[in-house]
Amino acid sequence: MRGRVIRISGLKCLVEIDESNWLCEIRGRLKSGHRKANSPVIVGDWVDIVPTADQAGVIEAVHPRTSKFSRGASGARPFEQILSVNMDQLVVVVSAREPSPRIGFIDRAILMAVKGNLQPIICINKIDLISIDEASLLMAPYVALGYPVFLTDALGGEGMHDFKSALLGRTSIIVGQSGVGKSSLLNFIEPGLGLKTREIMTRHDRGRHTTTAVHLFKLKQGGYIADTPGIKELRLWGIKAAELDAYYPEFEPMLSQCKFADCSHLHEPHCGVREAVEGQQIAQARYDGYRRIFEGLKEDE
């Protein structure tokens, strides 16, 4: 039988098959051997299962994946923590204020979306707390790059209908730091979604520690949303400092103007990228973010 993994709790997987949820275990051979990522089965995976009881079974095989969203797990021996697979788009949520918007978080999320073959979507929530000019300044660099940007007030409803339309009929993963209003956004899209989350956690997690659990919800109006716990730090995975500039589309026209082929765009003379920043062809905030990320990647190498 073929189904889709919608939640993982320990070694138990909740698999959606047709309109039913099956509680499944992972076949031992899938867990054996050396792994470079957190689990052989991820939320969003299409899997083959063999039934063992009423709405219960064993996952025998995992189908090839079309996309993934991952991050580097912290620790002395870092590894790739894959949060979801087979998604269409990544929705990165920041708040306009309370907490203050983290532009670096947006840029890191975009990098991992592009790396994982996902369409990035940016949602700036709580726009009722800032002026129109401040909102325009926040979104301008991303609008210029062609990324969909939504300004929302999840509690008041402003901008929410357009935001909801971008999710219906698609499979999305939504990420953001604590306090940005993710729960309010989800409850606007489908009232009661937060309650449904708590019910599933109580029924299937059975006391397990699930602060990093991801759940894939099927929306009544069509589509899926993978909800994630608040992410404090989005550590990059699989991107080297030397290739970072390839993930900044606004840099591409300027690369041929750099004197050195391996230009880092930080200190070399005759750098086309830095000249473009000085000429306001590249947003200063985006370049500052690039510099911080580049330096961080070099420290990790």
PLY file of the C-alpha trace (Angstrom):
ply
format ascii 1.0
element vertex 301
property float x
property float y
property float z
element edge 300
property int vertex1
property int vertex2
end_header
0.00 0.00 0.00
1.24 3.51 -0.80
0.88 6.45 1.54
2.39 9.73 2.67
4.17 10.31 5.97
2.50 13.16 7.86
4.21 12.92 11.26
7.09 11.11 12.96
7.30 10.48 16.71
10.33 8.48 17.73
10.30 5.32 15.60
6.58 5.60 14.89
5.29 7.22 11.71
1.79 8.47 11.00
1.04 7.67 7.36
-1.92 9.01 5.39
-3.42 6.36 3.12
-6.46 7.56 1.20
-8.52 9.27 3.92
-7.15 7.27 6.87
-4.16 7.71 9.17
-2.08 4.58 9.81
0.44 4.17 12.63
3.51 2.50 11.13
6.94 1.32 12.17
10.08 1.59 10.04
11.52 -1.66 8.68
14.86 -2.37 10.37
16.88 -2.53 7.16
15.91 1.08 6.37
17.48 2.17 9.67
20.67 0.13 9.36
24.02 1.30 8.02
25.68 4.72 8.14
23.35 7.67 7.66
24.31 11.27 6.96
20.87 12.67 7.85
18.58 12.45 10.86
16.20 9.69 9.72
15.59 7.32 6.81
11.95 8.46 6.74
10.93 12.14 6.72
7.63 13.99 6.90
6.37 14.29 3.32
7.88 11.00 2.15
5.84 8.74 -0.10
6.25 5.22 1.25
5.17 1.63 0.65
3.78 -0.16 3.68
2.76 -3.71 4.54
-0.33 -3.88 6.83
0.14 -5.69 10.16
-3.15 -4.79 11.90
-6.12 -2.47 11.55
-4.68 0.86 10.34
-1.17 -0.25 11.31
1.77 -1.45 9.29
5.49 -1.45 8.53
7.21 0.94 6.11
9.05 -1.22 3.58
10.34 1.34 1.07
10.72 5.09 0.57
10.07 6.62 -2.87
12.58 9.05 -4.48
12.25 12.64 -3.25
11.71 15.72 -5.42
12.71 18.35 -2.85
13.75 18.83 0.75
14.11 21.48 3.41
16.93 20.87 5.84
19.32 22.56 8.22
22.53 21.71 10.01
21.84 20.28 13.45
23.89 21.85 16.22
26.36 19.85 18.22
29.95 18.69 18.29
29.30 16.36 15.35
26.82 18.22 13.13
24.63 16.36 10.67
21.89 17.22 8.21
18.50 17.53 9.87
15.87 17.16 7.14
12.60 18.72 8.29
10.40 17.84 5.31
10.56 16.47 1.77
8.48 16.58 -1.41
7.24 20.12 -0.72
6.47 22.71 -3.42
7.35 25.82 -1.47
8.94 27.15 1.70
7.05 29.90 3.53
9.41 31.86 5.77
7.59 34.02 8.32
9.06 36.98 10.17
7.29 39.62 12.20
7.45 43.30 11.36
7.93 44.01 15.07
7.74 42.18 18.41
10.06 40.40 17.75
12.01 42.56 15.33
12.41 41.17 11.80
15.48 38.98 11.31
16.63 39.65 7.74
19.42 37.11 8.16
16.83 34.44 8.93
15.00 35.24 5.69
18.20 35.03 3.66
19.23 31.72 5.23
15.79 30.24 4.64
15.91 31.31 0.99
19.34 29.69 0.60
18.12 26.36 1.97
14.94 26.56 -0.11
16.90 27.06 -3.32
19.36 24.35 -2.27
16.45 21.95 -1.69
14.53 22.75 -4.91
11.75 24.72 -3.18
10.07 27.98 -4.16
10.70 30.57 -1.41
7.74 32.66 -0.21
8.19 35.46 2.33
5.52 36.50 4.80
6.03 39.61 6.92
3.41 39.37 9.67
2.19 41.94 12.23
2.35 44.78 9.70
-0.19 46.67 11.81
2.76 47.51 14.09
4.76 49.44 11.46
4.20 52.15 8.85
3.68 51.55 5.13
7.13 53.05 4.42
8.79 50.64 6.87
6.97 47.69 5.32
7.99 48.73 1.81
11.62 49.01 2.90
11.55 45.50 4.38
10.08 43.84 1.32
11.81 45.84 -1.45
14.99 43.69 -1.86
12.95 40.47 -2.18
10.31 41.92 -4.49
13.15 43.13 -6.75
14.42 39.54 -6.94
11.00 38.20 -7.92
10.25 36.34 -4.69
6.57 36.38 -3.64
6.22 38.63 -0.58
3.08 38.94 1.54
2.43 41.60 4.16
-0.06 40.25 6.68
-1.85 40.95 9.92
-3.05 37.50 10.93
-5.20 38.81 13.77
-6.77 41.71 11.88
-7.01 39.88 8.54
-5.09 42.36 6.38
-3.33 40.65 3.46
-4.50 37.23 4.59
-6.73 36.33 1.67
-3.87 36.74 -0.83
-1.56 34.81 1.48
-4.08 31.97 1.85
-4.55 31.80 -1.93
-0.81 31.23 -2.36
-1.02 28.10 -0.18
-4.21 26.42 -1.32
-3.62 23.59 -3.77
0.10 23.55 -2.97
2.29 21.59 -0.56
4.10 24.04 1.70
6.35 24.01 4.74
6.10 27.05 7.00
9.04 28.12 9.17
9.69 31.01 11.50
11.14 31.92 14.85
9.04 31.88 18.02
6.62 34.76 18.40
6.20 35.68 14.73
2.55 34.57 14.62
2.73 31.27 12.75
-0.14 29.78 14.76
-2.37 32.77 14.03
-1.57 32.50 10.32
-2.43 28.79 10.26
-5.66 29.27 12.19
-6.76 31.94 9.72
-6.06 29.62 6.80
-8.06 26.86 8.46
-9.78 27.56 11.81
-9.03 24.93 14.43
-5.74 23.82 12.90
-3.92 24.49 16.18
-6.41 22.38 18.11
-6.05 19.56 15.59
-2.27 19.69 16.14
-2.64 19.25 19.90
-5.09 16.35 19.48
-2.73 14.48 17.16
0.24 15.08 19.47
-1.71 13.69 22.44
-2.95 10.65 20.54
0.21 9.63 18.68
3.26 11.09 20.48
2.42 9.36 23.80
4.66 11.47 25.98
7.66 11.50 23.65
9.85 14.60 23.50
8.61 16.27 20.30
9.94 19.83 20.29
11.33 19.30 16.78
8.32 17.42 15.42
6.93 18.47 12.05
3.34 17.74 11.06
1.90 17.76 7.54
-1.73 18.89 7.48
-4.20 18.26 4.68
-6.26 21.41 4.10
-9.98 21.12 3.55
-9.84 23.53 0.60
-6.95 21.68 -1.03
-3.23 21.41 -0.43
-0.98 20.56 2.51
0.94 22.60 5.06
3.87 21.26 7.07
4.01 23.13 10.36
7.31 23.35 12.25
8.13 24.39 15.82
9.74 27.80 16.20
13.28 27.68 14.84
15.77 29.61 16.96
18.70 29.22 14.57
18.72 28.15 10.94
22.14 26.66 10.40
23.05 26.12 6.75
23.90 22.68 5.43
25.60 21.60 2.22
26.66 25.08 1.09
30.35 26.03 0.85
31.62 29.58 1.23
33.19 29.46 -2.25
29.82 28.73 -3.89
27.69 31.10 -1.79
27.55 33.84 -4.42
25.75 31.46 -6.80
22.74 31.59 -4.44
22.47 35.39 -4.78
20.84 36.02 -8.18
21.50 39.77 -8.00
25.26 39.03 -7.92
25.27 37.03 -11.15
25.46 39.95 -13.67
28.36 41.43 -11.69
30.58 38.35 -11.36
32.19 38.83 -14.77
33.36 42.25 -13.62
35.40 40.85 -10.73
39.14 40.82 -11.38
39.60 37.41 -9.74
37.63 34.31 -10.70
37.57 33.14 -7.08
36.62 36.56 -5.70
34.98 36.35 -2.27
33.49 39.85 -2.74
34.73 40.86 0.68
38.15 42.48 0.26
39.61 41.83 -3.21
40.34 44.86 -5.45
38.20 45.53 -8.53
35.21 43.54 -7.26
32.12 43.96 -9.44
29.78 42.97 -6.62
31.07 45.55 -4.14
31.00 48.22 -6.84
27.37 47.33 -7.51
26.59 47.69 -3.80
28.23 51.12 -3.77
26.18 52.04 -6.86
22.99 50.80 -5.14
22.42 48.14 -7.79
22.58 45.53 -5.02
20.77 46.15 -1.74
23.16 46.93 1.11
21.17 44.72 3.51
21.48 41.73 1.20
25.23 42.24 0.80
25.71 42.65 4.56
23.86 39.36 5.04
26.05 37.68 2.42
29.17 38.87 4.23
28.00 37.50 7.60
27.00 34.15 6.10
30.27 33.85 4.12
32.38 34.52 7.21
30.35 32.01 9.22
30.77 29.33 6.58
34.53 29.90 6.44
34.76 29.44 10.20
32.96 26.09 9.92
35.17 24.77 7.09
0 1
1 2
2 3
3 4
4 5
5 6
6 7
7 8
8 9
9 10
10 11
11 12
12 13
13 14
14 15
15 16
16 17
17 18
18 19
19 20
20 21
21 22
22 23
23 24
24 25
25 26
26 27
27 28
28 29
29 30
30 31
31 32
32 33
33 34
34 35
35 36
36 37
37 38
38 39
39 40
40 41
41 42
42 43
43 44
44 45
45 46
46 47
47 48
48 49
49 50
50 51
51 52
52 53
53 54
54 55
55 56
56 57
57 58
58 59
59 60
60 61
61 62
62 63
63 64
64 65
65 66
66 67
67 68
68 69
69 70
70 71
71 72
72 73
73 74
74 75
75 76
76 77
77 78
78 79
79 80
80 81
81 82
82 83
83 84
84 85
85 86
86 87
87 88
88 89
89 90
90 91
91 92
92 93
93 94
94 95
95 96
96 97
97 98
98 99
99 100
100 101
101 102
102 103
103 104
104 105
105 106
106 107
107 108
108 109
109 110
110 111
111 112
112 113
113 114
114 115
115 116
116 117
117 118
118 119
119 120
120 121
121 122
122 123
123 124
124 125
125 126
126 127
127 128
128 129
129 130
130 131
131 132
132 133
133 134
134 135
135 136
136 137
137 138
138 139
139 140
140 141
141 142
142 143
143 144
144 145
145 146
146 147
147 148
148 149
149 150
150 151
151 152
152 153
153 154
154 155
155 156
156 157
157 158
158 159
159 160
160 161
161 162
162 163
163 164
164 165
165 166
166 167
167 168
168 169
169 170
170 171
171 172
172 173
173 174
174 175
175 176
176 177
177 178
178 179
179 180
180 181
181 182
182 183
183 184
184 185
185 186
186 187
187 188
188 189
189 190
190 191
191 192
192 193
193 194
194 195
195 196
196 197
197 198
198 199
199 200
200 201
201 202
202 203
203 204
204 205
205 206
206 207
207 208
208 209
209 210
210 211
211 212
212 213
213 214
214 215
215 216
216 217
217 218
218 219
219 220
220 221
221 222
222 223
223 224
224 225
225 226
226 227
227 228
228 229
229 230
230 231
231 232
232 233
233 234
234 235
235 236
236 237
237 238
238 239
239 240
240 241
241 242
242 243
243 244
244 245
245 246
246 247
247 248
248 249
249 250
250 251
251 252
252 253
253 254
254 255
255 256
256 257
257 258
258 259
259 260
260 261
261 262
262 263
263 264
264 265
265 266
266 267
267 268
268 269
269 270
270 271
271 272
272 273
273 274
274 275
275 276
276 277
277 278
278 279
279 280
280 281
281 282
282 283
283 284
284 285
285 286
286 287
287 288
288 289
289 290
290 291
291 292
292 293
293 294
294 295
295 296
296 297
297 298
298 299
299 300
